[in-house]
Amino acid sequence: MSFGPFLLLAVLEGTVMAAVLALTSVGLSLVFGVMRVVNVAHGEFYMLGAILAWFVTYYLPFPPALAWVAALIIAPLVVAAIAALADTFVLKRLNYAPEATIVATIGLLYMVQQAALTIYGPDARPVAAPFEWRIQLPWFGYSGYKLFVVGAAGVILAAVWLFMTRSTAGLVMRATQIDRDTAQCFGINVDRVYAGTFALGAALAAAAAVLIVPIQQAHYLMGHDPLLLSFIVVIIGGLGSIRGTLVAALVIGLSDGIISMFFSPTLAKIIATLLVALVLVFRPQGLFGARA
Amino acid sequence: MTRQLIGTAPSRRAVLKGAGAGLLAAGFVAPVWAQAAPIKLGFQLHRTGIGAAYGRWYERTAQAALKVVNETGGIAGRPVEIIFEDDGTDPKRGAEVVEKLVSQHNCDLIFGPLFSHVVIGSAPRAGELKVPYLVCSEGFHVAGGMLNRWSMQPGITDVRAQVSSMAPWVLANLGKKVTMVFPDYAFGHDHRDFFTAAVEAGGGQVIAKIAVPPTETSFTRYLPQIPSDTEVLYHVMVGPAVLTFVKELGEFYGTGARPQIFGFIDSLEAVDIAAPGLEFLEGSHFWEGHCRAKQADASDHETVYRAAVGVDDNGASVSDAKDVSTYAHMFSVWETLFIIKAGMEAAGYQSVADRQKFVEAVEAMTDMPESLAHVQGNKVFNGKTHQVFGHQFISKVEGGKLMKVHTTRIEDGMYDDAVDYTSQSF
């Protein structure tokens, strides 16, 4: 394949990856920004989203497109509810102490993963895409659904942006992020804000998974990679900064797509990790993060 | 709190409970004592992890074979038990499972693992514990001399024999310029090395070798590395993402020109070949160790085997048509259990003290004619290399079904011995 089409395919793949990565990373970043909780179980919320999507599309007697849309609504809601419960019954009891919450979310990771293994089983199962549409370019074919994923991720991210900057709930969340105690003095129910933020973060991961599951498959071990990459993105972008997270997701997604296609996927991971190390050494707060 | 309990006499209720439990236990144990003690076989099972689809069917096949063995008198008149232990398709846990089956469950021997990295990780421990370890793994590591006297592969042909017996057919019928896509670990490396050698020996050329990590979930990025002058695309993939791999291959080629495709059915084991997105496979070819769709010339033994395991004529579970089997591989479990039976009976096996005699009895085996014990077809066992040789099938996808177009001869896959395990000490 000549250079031009090769690059085009690499950019397409990178963009899809960047879009999904942006969704999962923004969830992780929100949770850290508002709650100062490093959520190690984030990847498992992603996995739960994919598995729930399988359950919904398998058991609802709808045509594929409708079943998938139902999954896109139901899966994030259920995952959000589970996350809110985890916040209320685990993280809140630990007073959100940073070390304790890391250990607690590691525990949560294993509990969710093993529960999925027990209930859903060890198999990878496919979820039908809402539509089958293949774009035939002169050099190669490409899945039209993958392009749809990019658009859908963009819409969800825009909605999150509007929610954070224009709605009262977003205002309350930002207030809690800036100064928890002062927010509480103004009558903000910080407990509810925390539970809501944790739920929103998990729901975003689940939504990303519902988007990706027709491309990949639902499997109980699928949470590892997105967790690692989300951390990379969030550290580079600056923990807590949504703008930084989006920029970093684009950089990491595109570079991963292009480097892994022209060289090797392993090299792409090496470079991403190196980038994290450099950011931590020279700009510990991340590219867009505020100095702690 | 604990201090208070120390020195307290057991209550009347506790004594009664204990006595009751003792009575019950005695009641359950008594009938077992009446028979001969069962032979305990340990099964190292990929129940979870990347090999889970195989594990599900290997367990069913083992249970079905066990039922037949026990109904026909067990092994030398003794009943047989199988203890399944999950290794998570993980080499580290694999070695632990070997340990557990031997020291905790007191199994007479161990069989059943498929994934080559698990086998290579576990075999040394089996050798140290001096327990027979019968693998169903296809890898060349047994016949290649990497393992030990206790490790054998009597139930399935190895990759070297498989690929070298089929290469001439591929070159003659599909094309001479080959690109290989394979998983980047021991099993895939066997494909890479031996298929390349066989292609070059046959006057063809492997023009690109694309290694993919077995845990990969997205494949489109690897596909542009396929050179455009490829005549035959040879693919073999494993793990939970195999369906994604084949789908993305279809998307990549779309309706445009594509090379001939020759795949190992591993890329589609446990996957319905008529799944949406796989239409492009129509007319492509696959290696099968055992034909998934029931062929017109299927033997009576195979029909019995299919029914016993619970597989319909399309290769799916009789209770769930969506649950497609790993048909091309799982016969190895069935056949291995019958070889264990034959080996133990020939060795006059009584207890774990006779493990060495069992290995020697299996080493003495040669011809294995087609029968209920060898449902995939007749085979020849090489006691020196601990490896069996058999027929391979090449199938073509016709109307969404795999139809057999070629059967290799056993001799096509033979090669010079790379090791003589019988010269090694126990």
Interface residues (C-beta under 8 A of the other chain):
Chain A: M1 P5 F6 L9 A10 E13 M17 L117 G121 P122 D123 A124 P126 A128 E132 R134 Q136 P138 F140 G141 Y142 S143 I215 Q216 Q217 H219 L221 M222 D225 G257 S260 M261 P265 T266
Chain B: R47 T48 G49 A52 A53 G55 R56 P213 E216 T217 S218 T220 R221 L223 P224 S228 P240 A241 L243 T244 E248 G250 E251 F252 Y253 G254 T255 G256 A270 A275 P276 G277
